[in-house]
């Protein structure tokens, strides 16, 4: 006769409760995750002995990326059962029908407690039978709930910052992801896309949060313009001031006050640059598009990544990115001049071997003058610290398959180290 899922769950739980060391392990991990050696020291047992008990606990435990052990959902349910059992008062053995009946009552109570507390364990077992895609979706949703993305958080930003009247739309989450950016020192990055539909307007939006802080907003107008909560002025500067004020209320960051003060110094809807201490604002106008970029600046180096950017299309905010709260100035030393950076880039390109439409290609040659040379401070050593960085674009001496005729090379200005080289399609000159 085959055992049922419930039988297997009870078997695992009761075998775990049976041994005092396994009960102790469960209690210890209920308080906090612990490493293998921390458990060895706390329990005072040999490593082979601990290995045996950890294997016996099986699905009650989970292992973190850093190697520490913690309780699984099943394990937490089991510990709750253990606590419930330990909370039942002991009954001294006595003779007589009354005391036998009383002992029977306590036994029934004990069994009832175990069954009820085990219910979440049964749910865990049933969840484990779901398809892999369902497991992944469940895990992603749990992660998003843990880090706080949620529909409310997104709706608050859309309604309270961008002026989109979410009450007029049916909002649907299209996708969501959560990852830890090891290239930025382990920053958590949540990203979700939403569909906003109404009888007159159809939009898609993307929202990104890093370490729980707003990071990026994108708007795609599929049909018509967004329905706004206000009568938007036909002036992107006034609109930008309103959005930035709302964002300051939303996030509470002090640097937004400095950005608002700097924006207040811009009086014309023309391209302009204004500076105040270590803050710079560049306003760039091109047809119906207006871009505003606030950035940290020091020693004539603009740290664009440590900045806040807004782009308006026909006075509608279509992108907003904030990296000011996250990135930090790591250094300002420049030992590689612009001319030297171009020479380093040219020499590096000669050594390149790249795959172009399935073929390995080498022997690249470049032309002078360079297409562009920009100082764009860049993060280094898997951190959020920014260092001076030359971004050099060179034109190749011929056009390769796919229209590739540009190579872009990234070089740290303090060390001369080349860290990136990318082939690109550029405009063709005659």
Secondary structure, 3 states (H helix, E strand, C coil): CCCCHHHHHHHHHHHHHHCHHHHHHHHHHHHCCECHHHHHHHHCCCHHHHHHHHHHHHHHEEECCCCCEEECHHHHHHHHHHHHHHCCCCCCCCCCHHHHHHHHHHHHHHHHHHHHHCHHHHHHHHHHCCCHHHHHHHHHHHHHHHHCCHHHHHHHHHHHCCCECHHHCEEEEEEEEEEEEHHHCCEEEEEEEEEEECCCCEEEEEEEEECCEEEEEEEEEEECCCCECCCCCCCHHHHHHHHHHHHHHHHCCCHHHHHHHHHCCCCCCCCEEEEECCEEEEEEEECCEEEEEEEEEECCEEEEEEEEEEEEECCEEEEEEECCCCCEECCCCCCCCHHHHHHHHHHHHHCCEEEECCEEEECCCEEEEEEEEEECCEECCCCCEEECEEEEEEEEEEEEHHHEEEEEEEEECCCCCEEEEEEEECCCCC
